[in-house]
Amino acid sequence: MAGRFEGWSALHGDAAPTGVVGGWLRFVYLLAAPLVRLRVPPNAITLAGLVLGALALLPAGAGTRWPLLAAGLIGLSALLDGLDGAVAVLSSRVSSFGARLDHVCDRTTELCFVGCLWLAGGPWPWCLAGAALALLHEGLRSWARRRGMTAIGVVTVSERPTRVLVAAMFVLAAGVYPSSAELWTLVGAVVLTVAGAIGLGQLAFVVRRSLGHSALGRRSG
């Protein structure tokens, strides 16, 4: 199991697979094992997650209890996002193409999840702000890695699992309480935006400090 965790950590900026993350990984690897035996390609799992995320948009805007289905599809899409990496590690099929595909699908599905909040009744300015902050968060981390920051830096309050959970929870609430769907989705969009702003600030602070120290070290050398 330790080797599997090391493989996951290498794919996620040397993030430590401890606590809740470690428990989640154990669960994901348990589900991934039969897929490996069936020789399911990890990229096929990635694309299946994208399809489910896009399909969630249909019931999200259908009103009444339909957002319940949307929330379920969001959850399944997020599960597949964890499974693809586990299958890749277990089957030794990690590739640069798979990593790029996973990155593109992650960003696309997140836009779909925010779109579900909007279609379920959320105000578009808040939904748009939440989506933009999520993209900026991931864009800044990618930029920092290209500039030499190899570690994840900091686990912010608005990492992808948090963003997915917020979207799923409040779309679910819109389905459970259809008469107040607009209120629930408004709260969800506000939470997404506020957490996104705080998380982006956390990440920007750490990136600036990390890259600043790296530049100082190069000048000293």
C-alpha positions in Angstrom: 0.0 0.0 0.0 2.9 2.3 0.8 4.1 2.1 -2.8 0.7 2.9 -4.1 0.5 6.0 -1.9 3.9 7.1 -3.1 2.6 6.8 -6.7 -0.4 8.9 -5.9 1.7 11.5 -4.1 4.0 11.8 -7.1 1.0 12.6 -9.3 -0.3 15.2 -6.9 2.7 17.4 -6.2 4.1 15.3 -3.3 1.0 15.8 -1.3 0.9 13.7 1.9 -1.7 10.9 1.7 -2.6 11.2 5.4 -5.8 11.5 7.5 -9.0 11.8 5.4 -7.0 11.7 2.2 -5.4 8.4 3.2 -8.7 6.9 4.1 -10.2 8.0 0.7 -7.2 6.5 -1.1 -7.7 3.2 0.6 -11.3 3.2 -0.5 -10.4 4.2 -4.1 -7.7 1.6 -4.4 -10.1 -1.1 -3.2 -12.5 -0.1 -6.0 -9.7 0.2 -8.5 -8.4 -3.4 -8.1 -11.1 -5.2 -10.0 -10.9 -2.6 -12.8 -7.2 -3.3 -13.1 -7.9 -7.0 -13.4 -10.4 -6.3 -16.1 -7.7 -4.2 -17.9 -9.9 -1.1 -18.0 -7.8 1.8 -19.4 -7.4 4.7 -17.0 -8.0 7.2 -19.8 -11.4 5.5 -20.4 -12.3 6.1 -16.8 -11.2 9.7 -17.1 -13.5 10.2 -20.1 -16.4 8.4 -18.4 -16.1 10.9 -15.5 -16.3 13.8 -18.0 -19.4 12.3 -19.7 -21.1 11.9 -16.3 -20.2 15.5 -15.3 -21.7 16.8 -18.5 -24.8 14.7 -18.2 -25.4 16.1 -14.7 -26.4 19.4 -16.4 -29.6 17.9 -17.9 -31.4 17.0 -14.6 -29.9 20.0 -12.8 -32.1 22.4 -14.7 -35.2 20.2 -14.9 -36.7 21.4 -11.6 -38.6 19.6 -8.9 -36.6 16.6 -7.7 -34.4 16.2 -10.7 -31.4 17.9 -9.1 -31.1 14.9 -6.9 -30.0 12.9 -10.0 -27.6 15.7 -10.9 -26.0 15.5 -7.4 -25.6 11.8 -7.8 -24.0 12.2 -11.2 -21.6 14.8 -9.8 -20.6 12.3 -7.0 -20.1 9.5 -9.5 -18.0 11.8 -11.8 -15.8 12.8 -8.8 -15.4 9.1 -7.9 -14.2 8.2 -11.4 -11.8 11.1 -11.1 -10.2 9.4 -8.2 -10.4 5.9 -9.8 -8.5 6.8 -13.0 -5.3 7.8 -11.1 -5.6 4.7 -8.9 -6.0 2.4 -11.9 -3.1 4.1 -13.6 -0.8 3.6 -10.6 -1.9 0.0 -10.0 -1.5 -1.0 -13.6 1.7 1.0 -14.2 0.0 3.0 -16.9 0.8 6.5 -15.7 1.6 8.7 -18.7 2.1 12.4 -19.5 -0.9 12.2 -21.9 -3.1 10.7 -19.2 -2.0 13.5 -16.8 -2.9 16.2 -19.4 -6.2 14.5 -20.2 -7.1 14.3 -16.5 -6.2 18.0 -16.1 -8.5 19.0 -18.9 -11.3 16.8 -17.8 -11.0 18.0 -14.2 -11.4 21.6 -15.3 -14.2 20.9 -17.7 -16.2 18.8 -15.1 -15.8 21.6 -12.5 -17.3 24.0 -14.9 -20.2 21.5 -15.4 -20.7 21.3 -11.7 -20.9 25.0 -11.3 -23.2 25.0 -14.3 -25.4 22.6 -12.3 -25.6 25.1 -9.5 -26.6 27.8 -11.9 -29.2 25.6 -13.7 -30.7 24.6 -10.4 -31.4 28.2 -9.6 -28.1 29.9 -8.6 -27.5 33.5 -9.7 -25.1 33.6 -12.6 -22.7 36.3 -11.2 -21.9 34.3 -8.1 -21.6 31.0 -10.2 -19.4 32.7 -12.7 -17.2 34.1 -9.9 -16.9 30.7 -8.3 -15.9 29.1 -11.6 -13.4 31.8 -12.4 -11.7 31.5 -9.0 -11.5 27.7 -9.3 -9.8 28.1 -12.7 -7.4 30.8 -11.3 -6.6 28.5 -8.4 -5.5 25.6 -10.6 -3.9 27.9 -13.1 -1.7 29.5 -10.5 -0.6 26.1 -9.2 0.2 24.9 -12.7 2.1 28.1 -13.4 4.1 27.7 -10.1 5.1 24.2 -11.1 6.3 25.4 -14.4 8.4 28.0 -12.6 10.0 25.3 -10.4 7.7 24.8 -7.4 7.7 21.0 -7.3 5.6 20.5 -4.1 1.9 21.2 -3.8 2.8 24.1 -1.5 -0.3 24.3 0.6 -3.7 22.5 0.8 -6.1 25.4 0.6 -9.7 25.7 1.7 -10.8 25.5 -1.9 -9.1 22.5 -3.4 -11.0 20.4 -6.0 -12.5 18.0 -3.5 -14.0 20.9 -1.5 -15.4 22.6 -4.7 -16.9 19.3 -5.9 -18.5 18.7 -2.4 -20.0 22.2 -2.3 -21.5 21.8 -5.7 -22.9 18.4 -5.0 -24.3 19.3 -1.6 -26.2 22.4 -2.6 -27.5 20.9 -5.9 -28.7 18.0 -3.7 -30.4 20.5 -1.3 -32.1 22.0 -4.3 -33.6 18.6 -5.1 -34.6 17.9 -1.6 -36.2 21.3 -1.1 -37.4 22.3 -4.6 -39.5 25.2 -3.3 -36.4 26.9 -2.0 -33.9 25.7 -4.7 -32.9 29.3 -5.5 -31.9 30.0 -1.9 -29.9 26.8 -1.6 -28.1 27.3 -4.8 -27.4 31.0 -4.0 -25.8 29.9 -0.7 -23.8 27.2 -2.5 -22.5 29.7 -5.1 -21.6 32.2 -2.4 -19.7 29.5 -0.4 -17.9 28.4 -3.5 -16.9 32.0 -4.3 -15.8 33.0 -0.8 -13.8 29.8 -0.3 -12.3 30.3 -3.7 -11.1 33.8 -2.9 -9.6 32.6 0.4 -8.0 29.6 -1.2 -6.5 31.6 -4.0 -5.1 34.1 -1.5 -3.6 31.2 0.5 -2.0 29.7 -2.6 -0.7 33.0 -3.9 1.0 33.7 -0.6 2.8 30.3 -0.5 3.7 30.5 -4.2 5.2 34.0 -3.8 7.2 32.9 -0.8 8.4 29.6 -2.3 9.4 31.1 -5.6 11.0 34.1 -3.9 13.1 31.8 -1.8 14.1 29.8 -4.8 15.2 32.9 -6.7 17.2 34.0 -3.6 18.9 30.7 -3.5 19.9 30.8 -7.1 21.3 34.3 -6.7 23.3 33.2 -3.6 24.6 30.2 -5.5 
